[in-house]
Amino acid sequence: MIQQLESASEWDICIIGGGATGLGAAVDSATRGFKTILFEQHDFAKGTSSRSTKLVHGGVRYLQQGNIKLVLEALKERGLLLKNAPHLVHNQKFVVPNYKWWEGPFYGIGLKIYDWMAGKLGLGPSEFLSRERILELAPTLDPDGLRGGIAYHDGQFDDARLAIDIAQTAAQYNATLLNYFPVTGILKSGKKTTGVQVKDQLTGKTYEVKSKTVINATGVFTDAVLNMDNPRHNQMIAPSQGIHLVVDKEFLPGDTAIMIPRTDDGRVLFAVPWHNKIVLGTTDTPIKTKNAASLLEPVPLEEEIDFILKHIGRYLSKDPQRDDIRSMFAGLRPLVKASGKRTAALSRDHLINISDSGLITITGGKWTTYRRMAEDVINIAIEKNKLPAKPCMTKELLLSGHDQPLMPPEIFSLSADQVESAIKRSVDQEMCITVEDFLSRRTRSLLLDARAAIQQSPVVASLMAAEMKKNDHWIREQIDSFKLVANNYLPIQNLN
């Protein structure tokens, strides 16, 4: 990839940001035949794209808010994603328990509308369930005052693994993608954007990259890139933090997820089975920060942890406590600013903005609609930069990995040989550069059990060092920096 960067004189499309939006745009651009390059400052999906609720969904909450357009688009994209990445996206059954007399008809009608909107791409009809049937599906629900409930279907997936497979797909269509390559400046001719300055973080070498189009797809870092283009630009993003707690399966045995439609802060609360654990979430906390490092590794706030434990405790017969948390993770939503509104109500619709210099920014949106966002932004790039009008190819594009053996989600139960082969594949084929890349995103070990991941880090560092021909100093450095990050995933700090 670095050789391709060094040998090209100009690119058609240069994308800044290697999360869902940027990687999706790279696939869309490359499959249309454009000469495409993408730069990511850290690792692919390091930010928000690896920290989602792991749902591919239309958004029951947006239906409640009356955002019909967003729900229709998301339900259609959910169906396409299920077809295009069948190895990572599957149908997940949810129950909405009813404790008040009005909840059954109210949510039942809403979910019937949700089914109807999904049309042919629906995953199964919603149904009213008796109290007995709800307790069969979710035996640990609090039976006190339970009247019955509704079952409905949505999609579930592994977000960071999907990002890696989207990156692989872009590479198969000759896109050049580089992680650990921060963009340090925007190149201009007169007042027009003509490319970017980048720096290889591993060698310190810098490059000037000429491109007909530059797309800013950096999520919560959107304003930092806009600042390089014009220091006087209006701030576009109001970041909002959502956290998730991961607990053992005993709190919700079986395969059915729970959805609570309305918590005290107006959010939806989920308890979702994922890789043999349960993910509980999520919160909605406005974040004001000027510190880019904290945006890369946001930390759950004490009140957020308490909020989820308190609210989920109202619905489960056994309340999870702090000691039950195996891992916790925080992600920042790049919500598009709208003055005077609470963040839970800010727009999740994506927004495309073209600055005076011609820099194209895409922001907002959500994982489920990543493909549609990519299609929209590449269409605009074609129109604004007089590129050849080639049609979008991604609606029926099977993503890389759909016919490959799945990477294990965690390594705690693998044999030494299996761990070694997973590391070899990650390093050789998936641009895995650090121990954190492997334990957090190539596998999901850190998100499933942070303490166990810390214990595994020396083994992983040694095996990676052997594969990458690194020395003992590199091993020590990697273990230390992984522990530093991993401590943020523990509710009680691991001080050894």
C-alpha positions as CSV (number, residue, x, y, z in Angstrom):
1,M,0.0,0.0,0.0
2,I,2.8,2.4,0.8
3,Q,4.5,1.6,-2.6
4,Q,1.2,2.4,-4.3
5,L,1.1,5.7,-2.4
6,E,4.7,6.5,-3.4
7,S,4.2,5.6,-7.1
8,A,1.0,7.5,-7.8
9,S,1.1,11.1,-9.1
10,E,-2.6,11.9,-8.5
11,W,-5.7,10.2,-7.2
12,D,-9.3,10.6,-8.2
13,I,-10.7,10.4,-4.6
14,C,-8.8,10.7,-1.3
15,I,-10.8,9.8,1.9
16,I,-9.8,10.9,5.4
17,G,-11.1,8.6,8.1
18,G,-11.1,4.8,8.3
19,G,-14.4,4.1,10.2
20,A,-17.6,2.8,8.7
21,T,-18.3,6.0,6.6
22,G,-14.8,6.4,5.1
23,L,-14.3,2.6,4.4
24,G,-17.8,2.5,2.8
25,A,-16.9,5.4,0.6
26,A,-13.6,3.7,-0.4
27,V,-15.5,0.6,-1.5
28,D,-18.1,2.7,-3.4
29,S,-15.4,4.7,-5.1
30,A,-13.1,1.8,-5.9
31,T,-15.9,-0.4,-7.3
32,R,-16.8,2.4,-9.7
33,G,-13.3,2.3,-11.0
34,F,-11.9,5.5,-9.4
35,K,-8.3,5.7,-8.2
36,T,-9.0,5.7,-4.5
37,I,-6.8,6.3,-1.4
38,L,-7.9,6.4,2.3
39,F,-5.9,7.5,5.3
40,E,-6.8,6.6,9.0
41,Q,-4.9,8.3,11.8
42,H,-5.0,5.3,14.1
43,D,-6.5,1.8,13.3
44,F,-9.5,1.1,11.1
45,A,-12.7,1.5,13.2
46,K,-10.7,2.6,16.3
47,G,-13.3,5.2,17.1
48,T,-17.1,5.1,17.1
49,S,-17.3,2.3,14.5
50,S,-16.0,-0.4,16.9
51,R,-18.1,0.8,19.9
52,S,-21.7,0.5,18.7
53,T,-24.6,-1.4,20.3
54,K,-23.8,-4.1,17.6
55,L,-27.2,-3.7,16.0
56,V,-28.1,-3.3,12.3
57,H,-31.5,-1.7,12.8
58,G,-34.1,0.6,11.4
59,G,-34.2,2.5,14.7
60,V,-37.4,2.0,16.7
61,R,-36.5,5.2,18.6
62,Y,-36.6,7.2,15.3
63,L,-40.0,5.8,14.5
64,Q,-41.1,7.1,17.9
65,Q,-39.7,10.5,17.0
66,G,-41.6,10.4,13.7
67,N,-38.4,10.3,11.5
68,I,-40.0,8.1,8.9
69,K,-37.5,8.8,6.2
70,L,-34.5,7.7,8.3
71,V,-36.3,4.5,9.4
72,L,-37.4,3.5,5.9
73,E,-33.8,4.1,4.6
74,A,-32.3,2.2,7.5
75,L,-34.7,-0.8,7.2
76,K,-33.8,-1.1,3.5
77,E,-30.1,-0.9,4.2
78,R,-30.5,-3.5,7.0
79,G,-31.9,-5.9,4.5
80,L,-29.1,-5.3,2.0
81,L,-26.4,-5.7,4.7
82,L,-27.9,-9.1,5.8
83,K,-27.5,-10.2,2.1
84,N,-24.1,-8.7,1.5
85,A,-22.4,-9.8,4.8
86,P,-24.3,-12.9,5.9
87,H,-21.2,-14.1,7.8
88,L,-21.3,-11.1,10.2
89,V,-25.0,-10.0,10.3
90,H,-27.8,-12.1,11.5
91,N,-31.5,-11.9,12.5
92,Q,-31.9,-11.1,16.2
93,K,-35.2,-11.6,18.1
94,F,-36.1,-8.9,20.7
95,V,-38.8,-8.8,23.3
96,V,-40.4,-5.6,24.7
97,P,-41.8,-6.5,28.1
98,N,-45.1,-4.8,29.1
99,Y,-45.6,-3.8,32.8
100,K,-48.3,-1.2,32.2
101,W,-51.7,-1.8,30.5
102,W,-51.2,0.7,27.7
103,E,-47.7,-0.5,26.6
104,G,-49.0,-3.6,24.7
105,P,-51.2,-1.8,22.3
106,F,-49.0,1.3,22.0
107,Y,-45.7,-0.5,21.2
108,G,-47.5,-3.3,19.4
109,I,-49.0,-0.9,16.8
110,G,-45.6,0.9,16.4
111,L,-43.8,-2.4,15.8
112,K,-46.4,-3.5,13.3
113,I,-45.7,-0.3,11.4
114,Y,-42.0,-1.1,11.6
115,D,-42.6,-4.5,10.0
116,W,-44.8,-3.0,7.3
117,M,-42.1,-0.4,6.5
118,A,-39.4,-3.1,6.1
119,G,-41.6,-4.7,3.4
120,K,-39.9,-7.6,1.5
121,L,-36.6,-6.9,3.4
122,G,-38.3,-7.7,6.8
123,L,-36.7,-10.2,9.1
124,G,-39.9,-11.6,10.5
125,P,-43.2,-10.3,11.8
126,S,-43.7,-8.9,15.3
127,E,-46.1,-10.7,17.6
128,F,-48.0,-10.2,20.9
129,L,-46.8,-12.7,23.5
130,S,-48.4,-13.9,26.7
131,R,-46.7,-13.4,30.1
132,E,-45.7,-17.1,30.1
133,R,-44.2,-17.0,26.6
134,I,-42.2,-13.9,27.4
135,L,-40.7,-15.6,30.5
136,E,-39.8,-18.7,28.4
137,L,-37.9,-16.5,26.0
138,A,-36.3,-14.3,28.7
139,P,-36.5,-16.3,31.9
140,T,-34.5,-13.7,33.9
141,L,-37.0,-10.9,33.3
142,D,-38.6,-9.6,36.5
143,P,-42.0,-11.4,36.7
144,D,-43.4,-8.9,39.2
145,G,-46.2,-7.0,37.4
146,L,-45.3,-8.4,34.0
147,R,-48.4,-8.5,31.8
148,G,-46.9,-9.9,28.5
149,G,-45.0,-8.3,25.7
150,I,-44.2,-8.0,22.1
151,A,-41.5,-9.8,20.1
152,Y,-39.9,-8.2,17.0
153,H,-36.9,-8.8,14.8
154,D,-33.8,-6.6,14.0
155,G,-30.3,-7.3,12.8
156,Q,-27.2,-7.9,14.9
157,F,-23.5,-7.8,13.8
158,D,-19.9,-7.5,14.8
159,D,-19.0,-3.9,14.0
160,A,-15.1,-3.8,13.9
161,R,-15.0,-7.2,12.0
162,L,-17.3,-5.8,9.4
163,A,-15.1,-2.7,9.1
164,I,-12.1,-4.9,8.5
165,D,-14.0,-6.9,5.8
166,I,-15.1,-3.6,4.1
167,A,-11.5,-2.5,4.1
168,Q,-10.5,-5.9,2.5
169,T,-13.3,-5.4,-0.1
170,A,-12.0,-2.0,-1.0
171,A,-8.4,-3.4,-1.4
172,Q,-9.7,-6.2,-3.7
173,Y,-11.0,-3.4,-6.0
174,N,-7.5,-1.7,-5.9
175,A,-8.2,1.0,-3.3
176,T,-5.1,2.0,-1.3
177,L,-5.9,2.1,2.5
178,L,-3.4,3.1,5.1
179,N,-3.8,3.0,8.9
180,Y,-1.6,4.9,11.3
181,F,-1.3,7.6,8.6
182,P,-2.8,10.9,10.1
183,V,-3.6,13.7,7.7
184,T,-1.6,16.7,9.0
185,G,-2.8,19.4,6.5
186,I,-4.8,20.2,3.4
187,L,-3.0,21.0,0.1
188,K,-4.3,24.0,-1.8
189,S,-3.8,25.6,-5.2
190,G,-5.1,29.2,-4.8
191,K,-8.2,28.6,-2.6
192,K,-9.0,25.2,-4.0
193,T,-8.3,21.9,-2.1
194,T,-5.9,19.8,-4.2
195,G,-4.9,17.0,-1.8
196,V,-3.5,16.3,1.7
197,Q,-0.3,16.2,3.7
198,V,0.1,12.9,5.6
199,K,2.5,11.4,8.0
200,D,3.4,7.7,8.4
201,Q,3.2,7.4,12.2
202,L,5.5,4.3,12.2
203,T,8.4,5.8,10.3
204,G,7.8,9.5,10.7
205,K,8.0,10.0,6.9
206,T,5.7,12.7,5.4
207,Y,4.0,12.8,2.0
208,E,2.1,15.3,-0.2
209,V,-0.8,13.5,-1.8
210,K,-2.5,15.1,-4.8
211,S,-6.2,14.3,-5.4
212,K,-9.0,15.6,-7.6
213,T,-11.4,15.1,-4.6
214,V,-10.9,15.1,-0.8
215,I,-13.6,13.6,1.4
216,N,-13.6,14.3,5.2
217,A,-15.3,11.2,6.8
218,T,-13.8,11.5,10.3
219,G,-16.8,11.3,12.6
220,V,-16.2,13.1,15.8
221,F,-12.9,14.5,14.3
222,T,-14.9,16.3,11.5
223,D,-14.2,19.8,13.0
224,A,-10.5,19.1,13.3
225,V,-10.2,18.5,9.6
226,L,-12.5,21.4,8.7
227,N,-10.1,23.5,10.9
228,M,-7.2,22.6,8.6
229,D,-9.3,23.8,5.7
230,N,-10.6,27.0,7.3
231,P,-9.8,27.9,10.9
232,R,-12.9,30.1,11.0
233,H,-15.4,27.4,10.0
234,N,-18.6,26.9,12.1
235,Q,-18.4,23.9,14.4
236,M,-20.5,21.0,12.9
237,I,-20.4,18.3,15.5
238,A,-21.9,18.0,19.0
239,P,-20.5,14.7,20.3
240,S,-22.7,12.6,22.5
241,Q,-21.3,9.7,24.5
242,G,-22.9,6.3,24.6
243,I,-21.5,3.5,26.9
244,H,-22.1,-0.2,27.0
245,L,-21.5,-2.7,29.8
246,V,-20.7,-6.3,29.1
247,V,-21.8,-9.0,31.5
248,D,-22.0,-12.8,31.6
249,K,-24.8,-14.7,29.8
250,E,-26.4,-15.8,33.1
251,F,-28.1,-12.4,33.3
252,L,-30.1,-13.2,30.1
253,P,-29.8,-16.9,29.1
254,G,-31.1,-17.9,25.7
255,D,-30.9,-16.1,22.4
256,T,-33.5,-13.4,22.9
257,A,-32.6,-9.7,23.4
258,I,-34.6,-7.2,25.5
259,M,-35.5,-3.7,24.4
260,I,-36.9,-1.2,26.9
261,P,-38.4,1.6,24.8
262,R,-38.1,4.5,27.2
263,T,-35.7,5.2,30.1
264,D,-35.5,8.4,32.3
265,D,-33.4,10.2,29.7
266,G,-35.7,9.3,26.8
267,R,-33.3,6.7,25.4
268,V,-33.9,3.1,24.4
269,L,-32.2,0.5,26.7
270,F,-31.0,-2.8,25.2
271,A,-29.7,-6.1,26.7
272,V,-28.4,-8.0,23.7
273,P,-26.7,-11.4,23.5
274,W,-23.3,-11.0,21.7
275,H,-20.5,-13.6,21.4
276,N,-21.8,-15.5,24.4
277,K,-22.0,-12.4,26.6
278,I,-24.7,-9.8,27.1
279,V,-24.2,-6.1,26.0
280,L,-26.2,-3.6,28.1
281,G,-26.6,-0.1,26.8
282,T,-26.7,2.7,26.0
283,T,-26.5,6.2,27.5
284,D,-26.7,9.6,25.9
285,T,-24.3,12.2,27.5
286,P,-23.3,15.4,25.7
287,I,-19.5,15.7,25.7
288,K,-17.6,19.0,25.5
289,T,-13.9,18.3,24.8
290,K,-11.1,20.1,23.0
291,N,-8.7,17.2,23.8
292,A,-8.3,14.9,20.7
293,A,-6.7,12.1,22.7
294,S,-9.9,11.7,24.8
295,L,-11.9,11.5,21.6
296,L,-9.8,8.5,20.5
297,E,-10.3,6.6,23.8
298,P,-13.4,8.0,25.5
299,V,-14.0,6.7,29.1
300,P,-17.4,5.7,30.6
301,L,-18.4,8.2,33.3
302,E,-19.4,7.0,36.8
303,E,-23.0,8.3,36.4
304,E,-23.3,6.5,33.1
305,I,-22.3,3.1,34.6
306,D,-24.8,3.7,37.5
307,F,-27.5,4.7,35.1
308,I,-27.4,1.5,33.1
309,L,-27.1,-0.7,36.2
310,K,-30.0,1.0,37.8
311,H,-32.3,0.9,34.8
312,I,-31.5,-2.7,33.7
313,G,-31.9,-3.7,37.4
314,R,-35.6,-2.7,37.2
315,Y,-36.3,-5.3,34.5
316,L,-34.1,-8.3,35.5
317,S,-34.8,-10.7,38.4
318,K,-31.0,-10.7,39.2
319,D,-29.6,-7.2,39.2
320,P,-26.1,-6.9,37.7
321,Q,-23.6,-5.2,40.1
322,R,-20.3,-3.5,39.3
323,D,-18.3,-6.7,40.0
324,D,-20.3,-8.4,37.3
325,I,-19.0,-6.1,34.6
326,R,-16.5,-8.0,32.4
327,S,-15.8,-5.0,30.2
328,M,-17.2,-1.6,29.4
329,F,-16.7,0.6,26.4
330,A,-17.6,4.2,25.4
331,G,-18.3,5.5,21.9
332,L,-18.9,9.1,20.7
333,R,-21.8,9.7,18.3
334,P,-20.9,12.5,15.7
335,L,-24.3,14.2,16.0
336,V,-24.8,17.1,13.7
337,K,-25.4,20.3,15.6
338,A,-28.9,21.7,16.0
339,S,-29.2,24.5,18.4
340,G,-31.1,24.2,21.6
341,K,-32.0,20.5,21.4
342,R,-31.0,17.6,23.7
343,T,-28.5,15.3,22.1
344,A,-30.9,12.3,22.2
345,A,-33.0,14.3,19.7
346,L,-30.2,15.6,17.5
347,S,-30.1,14.4,13.9
348,R,-28.8,11.0,13.1
349,D,-29.5,11.8,9.4
350,H,-26.2,12.1,7.5
351,L,-25.2,15.5,6.2
352,I,-22.9,16.3,3.3
353,N,-21.3,19.7,3.3
354,I,-19.0,21.3,0.6
355,S,-16.7,24.0,1.8
356,D,-15.6,27.0,-0.3
357,S,-12.3,25.2,-1.1
358,G,-14.2,22.1,-2.5
359,L,-13.5,19.9,0.5
360,I,-16.4,17.5,0.9
361,T,-17.5,16.5,4.4
362,I,-19.9,13.7,5.3
363,T,-21.0,13.3,8.9
364,G,-23.8,12.0,11.1
365,G,-25.6,8.8,10.1
366,K,-25.1,5.4,11.7
367,W,-23.6,2.0,10.9
368,T,-26.7,0.6,9.4
369,T,-26.8,3.2,6.6
370,Y,-23.0,3.3,5.9
371,R,-23.5,2.0,2.3
372,R,-26.1,4.5,1.4
373,M,-24.0,7.4,2.9
374,A,-21.1,6.2,0.8
375,E,-23.2,6.2,-2.4
376,D,-24.5,9.7,-1.7
377,V,-21.0,11.2,-1.0
378,I,-19.4,9.6,-4.1
379,N,-22.3,10.8,-6.3
380,I,-21.6,14.3,-5.0
381,A,-17.9,13.9,-5.6
382,I,-18.6,12.9,-9.2
383,E,-20.9,15.9,-9.7
384,K,-18.6,18.5,-8.1
385,N,-15.4,17.4,-9.6
386,K,-16.5,16.4,-13.1
387,L,-15.4,12.8,-12.6
388,P,-16.9,10.2,-15.1
389,A,-20.5,9.4,-14.1
390,K,-20.2,5.7,-13.2
391,P,-23.1,4.0,-11.4
392,C,-22.9,2.8,-7.8
393,M,-22.1,-1.0,-7.6
394,T,-22.5,-1.7,-3.9
395,K,-26.2,-2.7,-3.5
396,E,-25.6,-6.3,-4.3
397,L,-21.8,-6.5,-3.6
398,L,-20.9,-9.4,-1.4
399,L,-18.4,-8.2,1.1
400,S,-15.0,-9.9,1.6
401,G,-14.9,-12.7,4.1
402,H,-18.4,-14.0,3.4
403,D,-16.8,-17.3,2.2
404,Q,-13.9,-17.4,4.7
405,P,-13.6,-19.0,8.1
406,L,-14.6,-16.4,10.7
407,M,-11.9,-14.9,12.9
408,P,-12.5,-16.0,16.5
409,P,-14.2,-13.2,18.6
410,E,-11.9,-13.8,21.6
411,I,-8.8,-15.9,22.2
412,F,-9.3,-17.0,25.8
413,S,-10.5,-20.4,24.9
414,L,-8.2,-21.1,21.9
415,S,-5.3,-23.4,21.7
416,A,-1.8,-21.9,21.3
417,D,-1.8,-23.0,17.6
418,Q,-5.2,-21.3,17.0
419,V,-4.0,-18.0,18.6
420,E,-0.8,-18.1,16.5
421,S,-2.7,-18.6,13.3
422,A,-5.2,-15.8,14.2
423,I,-2.3,-13.5,14.8
424,K,-0.6,-14.5,11.6
425,R,-3.7,-13.8,9.6
426,S,-4.3,-10.4,11.3
427,V,-0.7,-9.3,10.8
428,D,-0.2,-10.6,7.2
429,Q,-3.7,-9.9,5.7
430,E,-5.4,-7.3,7.9
431,M,-2.8,-4.5,8.7
432,C,-2.8,-5.4,12.4
433,I,0.0,-3.2,13.8
434,T,-0.4,-3.2,17.6
435,V,-1.5,-5.6,20.4
436,E,-4.5,-3.4,20.9
437,D,-5.5,-3.7,17.2
438,F,-5.5,-7.5,17.7
439,L,-7.2,-7.8,21.1
440,S,-9.7,-5.0,20.5
441,R,-10.7,-5.1,16.8
442,R,-9.3,-8.1,14.9
443,T,-10.6,-10.2,17.7
444,R,-13.1,-8.7,20.3
445,S,-11.3,-10.0,23.4
446,L,-11.0,-6.6,25.1
447,L,-14.7,-5.8,24.7
448,L,-15.7,-9.2,26.0
449,D,-13.5,-9.6,29.0
450,A,-11.0,-6.8,29.7
451,R,-9.2,-8.5,32.6
452,A,-8.7,-11.7,30.6
453,A,-7.4,-9.6,27.6
454,I,-4.8,-7.9,29.9
455,Q,-3.6,-11.4,31.0
456,Q,-3.3,-12.5,27.4
457,S,-1.4,-9.4,26.2
458,P,2.2,-10.7,26.8
459,V,1.5,-13.9,24.8
460,V,0.0,-11.8,21.9
461,A,2.9,-9.3,22.0
462,S,5.5,-12.1,21.8
463,L,3.7,-13.8,18.9
464,M,3.2,-10.6,17.0
465,A,6.8,-9.6,17.5
466,A,7.9,-13.0,16.0
467,E,5.6,-12.4,13.0
468,M,6.7,-8.8,12.5
469,K,10.4,-9.3,13.4
470,K,10.2,-6.9,16.4
471,N,12.5,-6.8,19.4
472,D,12.0,-7.1,23.2
473,H,11.7,-3.4,23.6
474,W,8.7,-3.4,21.2
475,I,7.1,-6.2,23.2
476,R,7.4,-4.3,26.5
477,E,6.2,-1.1,25.0
478,Q,3.1,-2.8,23.4
479,I,2.2,-4.6,26.7
480,D,2.4,-1.3,28.7
481,S,0.4,0.7,26.2
482,F,-2.3,-2.0,25.9
483,K,-2.7,-2.2,29.7
484,L,-3.1,1.6,29.8
485,V,-6.0,1.5,27.3
486,A,-7.5,-1.7,28.7
487,N,-7.7,-0.3,32.2
488,N,-10.4,2.1,30.9
489,Y,-12.5,-1.0,30.1
490,L,-12.6,-2.2,33.7
491,P,-15.1,-0.8,36.2
492,I,-12.5,-1.2,39.0
493,Q,-9.0,-0.3,37.9
494,N,-6.6,-3.2,37.4
495,L,-3.6,-1.7,39.1
496,N,-0.9,-4.5,38.7
